[in-house]
Amino acid sequence: MFTKRSAPAEATPPGPILQNLRHRREEQAVSFRSGDNELATIEFPDLTGYLTPLNVMEVKKTHIGQLSTAGSKMSETHDLFRPAISLLDTIPLFMAVSAAQILMQEGTITETWMRLAAGYMAHAAAEQYLVYGSQRQEVLQEAFSWGFDPECSAEEGTNNFQINAMFWGVDAAVDGWDRIRDEHMQALIPPAGVDLQVHLGRLMANDLSIAEFERRLIDFLDKMLMGQSKPLLLQMESGKVDGLPRKDIKRLFEAISMI
């Protein structure tokens, strides 16, 4: 879906699913700040004060022209250069996939993942201002409202529960995530006197390179897929099934008449 999001495709979620993703994202932002804990004290800067009248279309062309090395460039007539689905909309899916992988491996998030995730959030926020021409103050809150919530009420086994658990270490919240997330958020604030869109355009071309972000994300997804077990039928064809001793494999083969 990430590599094909520049135009509607078979990977594009239907309208109702897309609306549900947006609702989950907005709900996450609200719940992240509503508890009586330190999360409620996080200050999300208002970037809209840095916006000035600008030839937004030229900024969009430059941004989209760099967007994808894995997918096709967007047609110049497609919905004012807007991807069919925004990065901001896909953050809940990225988090859910990451949490499922961590659960399966019984591990914890690494600094490499933290920087990828924080970069994802930064690019998602920048895209809203550069490509979608957003004037909303809530963009940063919706993009960066991810971390361990000690008051999370999600039901065990749900995506929200697993995502929250992902940010918990052995006996405390995972070390380093708050710092890395905040560093990326602060990087989006322009220097005094610099327009937001100009600053973000420079940032996406240099310190938060779009091409580098895409390379790291696709590398993460490739490694995740390579770490998955082969489908059961392929394992059976090879005569080996993960987690089953040979005698049980033989019984399984006999039961389904493969031998």
Phi and psi in degrees as a GROMACS rama.xvg file:
@    title "Ramachandran Plot"
@    xaxis  label "Phi"
@    yaxis  label "Psi"
@TYPE xy
-62.5589  -46.6766  PHE-2
-75.7422  -15.3188  THR-3
-112.742  16.5962  LYS-4
-81.7859  -6.43198  ARG-5
-67.8286  -19.7683  SER-6
-152.803  155.049  ALA-7
-53.847  133.766  PRO-8
-148.597  -179.958  ALA-9
-63.6722  -21.6049  GLU-10
-85.0216  -9.77389  ALA-11
-72.8993  125.457  THR-12
-63.4409  143.105  PRO-13
-60.1097  160.428  PRO-14
-48.5845  -50.5813  GLY-15
-60.2469  -38.7601  PRO-16
-68.1221  -39.3477  ILE-17
-64.0975  -40.6718  LEU-18
-64.0264  -37.4733  GLN-19
-66.0496  -38.7442  ASN-20
-61.1889  -42.9465  LEU-21
-66.6076  -37.8102  ARG-22
-64.3821  -42.6924  HIS-23
-62.1751  -40.0062  ARG-24
-64.2523  -46.0952  ARG-25
-66.6768  -38.8339  GLU-26
-64.9097  -39.8608  GLU-27
-61.6346  -43.155  GLN-28
-62.8465  -40.7467  ALA-29
-68.3801  -47.7546  VAL-30
-66.5109  -31.0866  SER-31
-62.4637  -32.0126  PHE-32
-102.919  -4.54356  ARG-33
-90.9901  -13.661  SER-34
-77.6582  166.939  GLY-35
-95.2976  66.7717  ASP-36
-150.516  -176.823  ASN-37
-65.9709  -20.1428  GLU-38
-62.3582  -31.8973  LEU-39
-70.0458  -12.9263  ALA-40
-95.2841  -4.37973  THR-41
-63.9101  131.227  ILE-42
-96.2557  117.955  GLU-43
-98.3205  113.538  PHE-44
-63.9964  150.226  PRO-45
-93.6569  105.042  ASP-46
-80.512  -14.8531  LEU-47
-64.5673  -21.4378  THR-48
-69.579  -12.9412  GLY-49
-96.8117  0.704808  TYR-50
-81.6017  134.79  LEU-51
-131.273  158.508  THR-52
-54.4658  133.108  PRO-53
-152.731  158.625  LEU-54
-74.6612  82.7649  ASN-55
-61.1281  -34.2186  VAL-56
-61.0178  -39.5897  MET-57
-66.4314  -38.1487  GLU-58
-64.0545  -40.8848  VAL-59
-62.6469  -43.3167  LYS-60
-60.0489  -45.1134  LYS-61
-63.055  -44.1569  THR-62
-65.6609  -49.4161  HIS-63
-68.199  -30.9611  ILE-64
-61.0567  -23.4414  GLY-65
-100.137  -3.70467  GLN-66
-64.2648  -40.0381  LEU-67
-139.089  126.625  SER-68
-96.6269  -15.3221  THR-69
-100.606  -23.3626  ALA-70
-116.017  171.268  GLY-71
-77.1108  151.556  SER-72
-68.7813  152.133  LYS-73
-73.9835  139.893  MET-74
-61.1016  141.085  SER-75
-68.7344  -9.86902  GLU-76
-105.042  1.81835  THR-77
-86.0496  102.127  HIS-78
46.7757  48.1074  ASP-79
55.5009  39.0426  LEU-80
68.9721  17.7032  PHE-81
-89.7762  132.261  ARG-82
-59.6556  152.618  PRO-83
-64.2441  -27.2604  ALA-84
-139.975  134.47  ILE-85
-84.1442  159.027  SER-86
-60.138  -36.5292  LEU-87
-59.8509  -38.0693  LEU-88
-67.3049  -28.4303  ASP-89
-91.7008  -5.72162  THR-90
-56.732  -44.4732  ILE-91
-59.0166  -35.6234  PRO-92
-68.3155  -42.0408  LEU-93
-60.5084  -43.23  PHE-94
-65.6384  -41.4015  MET-95
-65.2716  -43.0036  ALA-96
-63.8556  -43.3476  VAL-97
-62.5431  -44.2931  SER-98
-64.1499  -39.4028  ALA-99
-64.0201  -39.2547  ALA-100
-66.3844  -43.304  GLN-101
-62.2628  -42.2014  ILE-102
-62.7801  -43.1033  LEU-103
-65.5796  -37.536  MET-104
-86.4764  -7.99275  GLN-105
54.034  42.5249  GLU-106
-117.877  -161.324  GLY-107
-131.948  161.604  THR-108
-69.4484  144.059  ILE-109
-101.684  169.051  THR-110
-63.7344  -34.9611  GLU-111
-59.8587  -45.0553  THR-112
-65.5321  -41.6328  TRP-113
-57.8293  -42.65  MET-114
-70.0221  -35.2157  ARG-115
-64.4897  -46.799  LEU-116
-64.5529  -44.3956  ALA-117
-65.6413  -36.9279  ALA-118
-65.3151  -38.0136  GLY-119
-57.7216  -46.4301  TYR-120
-64.8774  -42.2575  MET-121
-64.2417  -43.4207  ALA-122
-66.4654  -36.943  HIS-123
-62.8205  -42.2522  ALA-124
-67.7926  -44.6265  ALA-125
-61.4462  -40.031  ALA-126
-60.7296  -36.9729  GLU-127
-60.6722  -39.7958  GLN-128
-83.5301  -36.9924  TYR-129
-80.9388  -42.0238  LEU-130
-99.7545  -40.8972  VAL-131
-94.3596  -7.13366  TYR-132
63.5008  32.8652  GLY-133
-63.3486  144.902  SER-134
-117.838  13.0501  GLN-135
-83.8936  139.99  ARG-136
-77.0255  -21.4783  GLN-137
-81.8119  -2.57805  GLU-138
-56.564  -49.4975  VAL-139
-63.3828  -40.2296  LEU-140
-63.0609  -41.3048  GLN-141
-70.3169  -31.295  GLU-142
-79.3279  -39.6162  ALA-143
-104.975  6.35372  PHE-144
-82.3844  61.5149  SER-145
-134.646  132.051  TRP-146
166.199  -177.076  GLY-147
-77.3981  126.57  PHE-148
-112.034  108.817  ASP-149
-65.4898  -14.8872  PRO-150
-105.898  17.3684  GLU-151
-59.4072  130  CYS-152
-108.759  13.4669  SER-153
-63.4427  144.729  ALA-154
-72.4199  137.654  GLU-155
-56.8572  135.873  GLU-156
96.9963  -15.3976  GLY-157
-82.398  164.623  THR-158
-57.7203  -44.9213  ASN-159
-62.4006  -38.222  ASN-160
-64.8658  -46.3804  PHE-161
-66.8785  -37.5119  GLN-162
-63.6138  -44.4214  ILE-163
-63.6293  -42.5998  ASN-164
-64.2873  -28.5889  ALA-165
-60.3613  -28.9526  MET-166
-90.5678  9.15938  PHE-167
-106.572  131.982  TRP-168
-90.5247  -138.156  GLY-169
-73.6704  -52.9404  VAL-170
-139.114  17.8035  ASP-171
-161.437  168.676  ALA-172
-59.2043  146.704  ALA-173
-55.2782  129.039  VAL-174
-72.7856  134.451  ASP-175
102.286  -23.2514  GLY-176
-64.9194  -46.9161  TRP-177
-58.3297  -41.3704  ASP-178
-66.1222  -46.847  ARG-179
-66.4822  -42.5067  ILE-180
-60.0946  -45.7089  ARG-181
-68.9501  -33.9451  ASP-182
-60.6936  -44.9784  GLU-183
-68.2859  -36.3063  HIS-184
-67.208  -43.7588  MET-185
-65.8513  -29.618  GLN-186
-63.5502  -21.1806  ALA-187
-78.6514  -12.9794  LEU-188
-78.7685  122.631  ILE-189
-70.3401  153.555  PRO-190
-63.5024  160.943  PRO-191
-55.6904  131.588  ALA-192
85.0121  -1.01095  GLY-193
-103.379  132.049  VAL-194
-65.7665  145.396  ASP-195
-58.4902  -48.8648  LEU-196
-65.0432  -36.5678  GLN-197
-65.098  -45.5175  VAL-198
-61.6437  -46.4136  HIS-199
-65.5309  -38.3727  LEU-200
-59.8738  -43.4249  GLY-201
-66.1407  -40.9919  ARG-202
-63.0248  -43.7393  LEU-203
-68.8173  -21.6363  MET-204
-90.9657  -13.0187  ALA-205
-128.627  -94.6334  ASN-206
-61.2155  -33.8998  ASP-207
-118.297  59.5793  LEU-208
-54.067  131.158  SER-209
-63.5656  -44.7426  ILE-210
-62.4247  -41.0708  ALA-211
-68.0805  -39.8209  GLU-212
-61.1685  -46.0886  PHE-213
-63.1148  -40.6955  GLU-214
-61.2817  -44.3283  ARG-215
-68.3781  -36.6319  ARG-216
-68.0338  -45.7297  LEU-217
-67.1006  -34.8994  ILE-218
-62.5562  -41.2674  ASP-219
-61.4037  -45.4162  PHE-220
-67.2272  -39.4005  LEU-221
-61.4722  -46.172  ASP-222
-65.3254  -36.0848  LYS-223
-64.3854  -43.2497  MET-224
-67.3392  -37.7407  LEU-225
-66.558  -24.8698  MET-226
-83.4344  -6.8612  GLY-227
-76.5741  148.198  GLN-228
-68.1514  150.352  SER-229
-65.4307  151.482  LYS-230
-54.4813  148.909  PRO-231
-54.753  -42.5038  LEU-232
-64.1396  -37.5614  LEU-233
-66.9511  -38.1743  LEU-234
-64.0478  -41.5094  GLN-235
-66.198  -36.1489  MET-236
-63.3587  -31.0188  GLU-237
-84.008  -8.70176  SER-238
84.543  8.20607  GLY-239
-132.689  132.049  LYS-240
-126.059  125.437  VAL-241
-54.7765  129.46  ASP-242
84.6963  -1.37453  GLY-243
-116.702  130.249  LEU-244
-69.8853  163.002  PRO-245
-57.7858  -39.4487  ARG-246
-65.1962  -35.8158  LYS-247
-72.7419  -32.6382  ASP-248
-64.783  -40.9925  ILE-249
-62.9665  -42.5725  LYS-250
-62.2742  -39.6525  ARG-251
-63.4856  -43.1933  LEU-252
-61.3783  -42.9256  PHE-253
-65.0435  -38.1384  GLU-254
-65.63  -31.7952  ALA-255
-108.261  17.1102  ILE-256
59.8733  39.3808  SER-257
-89.4472  -11.2548  MET-258
